[in-house]
Amino acid sequence: MKKIILVFLMLLILTGCTKKEEQKHVNILNWSSYIPDSVIRNFEKETNIKVNYGTYSSNEELLAKVSNAKEGTYDLIFPSDYMIEIMKNRDMLEKIDKTKLNNINNLNSSYLNLEYDSNNDYSLPFIAASTVISVNRDLVKDSITSYNDLLNPKYKNDIVLIDDQRIIIGMALLANGYDMNSTDEKELEVAKEWLLQLKDNIKAYDSDSPKNFLITKEVSIAVLWNAEGALASMENNSIENIFPNEGFALSIDNFAIPKGAKNKEELYIFIDYILRPDVMKEIISSYPYKNINKETDKILNDDYLNNKAANIPDEIYKQGSFVKNVGDSIRTFDKIWAEIK
C-alpha cells in the first residue's frame, strides 16, 4: 500500500512539473524604467504567456550581456539605433518577420527605414528619446543654455549625469563645437580634458533614475533623458528642462530579436501587444518619451502633449543628433570613459 501511495505522489509531482514546463513564456531584456509592470502583468493575463524580464542601463551593458549569454537566452531586446548596426554586423540579430505583426502600421513612418537599418529588416522602432539639461530653479538662478555653463565652480558636487559613455563624451564634443560622433583623436582629447574639468561638479553617474537626485535636492542640475526630465518637472514645477544650444543626443530604441531566440511565437505576440495604441499610451503615460505610434497620438492626454520635455516639438527634435557607430574608435571612447570616471 505504501508503495502505491509513493508512486501516486511521484506521478502528481511529475504531472505538476510538466504543466509548469508547458506554460508559454518569453525572455525579454530591456532598459530599466521603460515598460511599467502593469503592462507586463496585463499581457500575461491576456495571453497566459509568462514574461521573464531583465534590464540593463546602457547599450554597452546590453551588448555585453547578450555576448556573454548562451545563444537563445533572450528572445527580445531593445537596442538603440547605433547598437542595432553593431549587433547586426556581428551577426547577433535575426530578421524580423513583419507579416506576424498585425499592428505594425501603427508606427509613424518618419521613424522607419533609417540609416542604421534601412529596410527595418532587423529592428522596429519602439520609442524615441533625447537628452536634456534639467535645472531646479529653486536652487539655480543663473541662466543655463549651454553645456559650458555646467563648468561653473559653484556647482561643485551638484550635478548628476547619465551613466552612458557615448552620450557624455558626445556632450563634451558638442560643448567644444565638434560633432558628437567625432573620432578625431585631437578633438576627443579636448573632450576628455573638458570632462576632467567638469569632474569636481559631478556627484553621480546614474542611468536608472537620475531624476531622483533632482527631486530629493541632492543635486540642482542633471543631464538626463527627456522622460526623466519630464517626470521630474511633473513632480516639481520648479524643475526646468532645457535643450542646450550646442545640440543634444537623440536615440531610437528598437525591438530586435537576438540570434537563436527560442520563443518566436511568443515574442511576436508581445511586440504586437506593445504596438497597440492603448498599450503604448499606458507606457508613455508612465515613462513620457517621444511617442512614435501614430494611433496613440490620437488618444494621449494634455499633460503629455503640453509637456515639451516629453512631447518634444519637431522643430526642437531636429536640432539633435543620433549616436552613430564609431567602429574601432570605440576603444578610444572606452579609454576616455575609464579616465574620467
Steps between C-alpha positions, in 0.01 A plus 500: 500500500783738591664430163176583317464830689863587429458433127181708499677794667788482255254506208335810646835675534605409146162608360532834682850556360381420148216750523736768624749425223224519240410861583603725217753769583715772343840621621538877469798727566415870505608836638406562862198732546364446150192277524285525814435183695126538440553453125696180558239362742211584264681331212547186710132506599377546143727246334597256776861553388747542786745789458852455638623858510856623545645851472816690408613864528700558181541361151845381592359303794240347267771399252705340778202310641393358165860423396572312821170311518435165338327538162125485554507649850305806384207523259457876473733795564478879457827641358539862397560599140881476484502178701268340245770560239774360726303186590390449141862519380596239761224265383325524837149577370232314307278651233153611610202336327273802463213285372453376857416851627143618451571839661816592310319770301448696823864610485575852381679467165739782595679252728524217248769416242771703672871475428588244766251245358382635167222247438423420864604142436647463849318761707175684552482828695355487848554848639703817436700700754729799538722637771419821689655710773264512797542781752332559836417871481450518878874435528648640178420854387774530235420474131572146375500470122822313429695198620782741575284664768540177698872569548427777751685413826190595703344170385763289674358155585163625377442327163383152404573359154368201308737206541553463125839552340381582147250756626733671747809505277269617221383781728861607555564497125191716441607740776822561309334552165568152359278230357379276783612195299847635424779243491774759455766428765573868569132586539448203730796615710338845533174329603684295762663809649162674510350207690792496743434868562136418567585210732492692831144605425376144450329339796396181320456315173160332490296369207233316698325793667708820501187709555493382862813705571315808378174429677672439835718811444822301528601688185367808328592406140477181297574388146250222438253350258198711413246272670691523829505879465130505416412287804716717725323817383159336548591425860664836566403793277817683604698263278565641154605287204740661254615392155858638487591727212788278382258215431422175681489125453209323337422132531251256355471178697382202302346158518762248386530121505834359617651208311362166614183634665290196592154636575416648161122484517497661844738784415291603200185496712682726749617748233152517349352560845739793563409648159137531606411870550343447842803309626744756363297774669542323833876475443533866394290616795740328741824576314437809285746459215416621150217287365547350152169311476271709279183338635607573858540866404122518469432397861781664702396740776583871525749450785721312258426702187576835669822386667781597259752276674275200436329587173804667344391747228622396155695824450699428819538129432667579166781683684619173659747244368490123506784303655676311220714190480863618526654165412844429647513852645282368780826399669589869533158571650549210744837639606365851556207363698733303725711814564215736590295273727 
